[in-house]
Amino acid sequence: MPKTGENYPCGPCELPLECNSCGTIITEENVINEACTEECDICDYCGIGKCPDCGEHWHCGGCI
């Protein structure tokens, strides 16, 4: 079962996770790990990983 902010608050974060914005399952194979060009709210546990579909940072919930 993918971890989400509702059922896995405050990390530690591990993929796969379900994107909180669009519902895409983010895996080690499809996560985008690029530095941001703008200032972003980045989860202390999850780091810079982003959803491959919507581009939002993934996080486990309750830990930004």
SULHUSUL-V95539 format. One record per pair of residues at least 6 apart in sequence whose C-alpha atoms are under 6 Angstrom apart, sorted by the first residue. I is the first residue (numbers start at 1). J is the second residue. If there is no record, write none. Layout:
# SULHUSUL-V95539
[[I;J] [I;J]]
This chain:
# SULHUSUL-V95539
[[2;16] [2;17] [2;18] [3;17] [4;18] [4;60] [5;60] [5;61] [9;60] [9;61] [9;62] [10;61] [10;62] [10;63] [11;60] [13;46] [13;60] [15;27] [16;26] [16;27] [17;25] [17;26] [18;24] [18;25] [19;58] [31;50] [31;51] [31;52] [32;49] [32;50] [32;52] [33;48] [33;49] [43;59] [43;63] [43;64] [44;64] [46;59] [49;57] [50;56] [50;57] [50;58]]
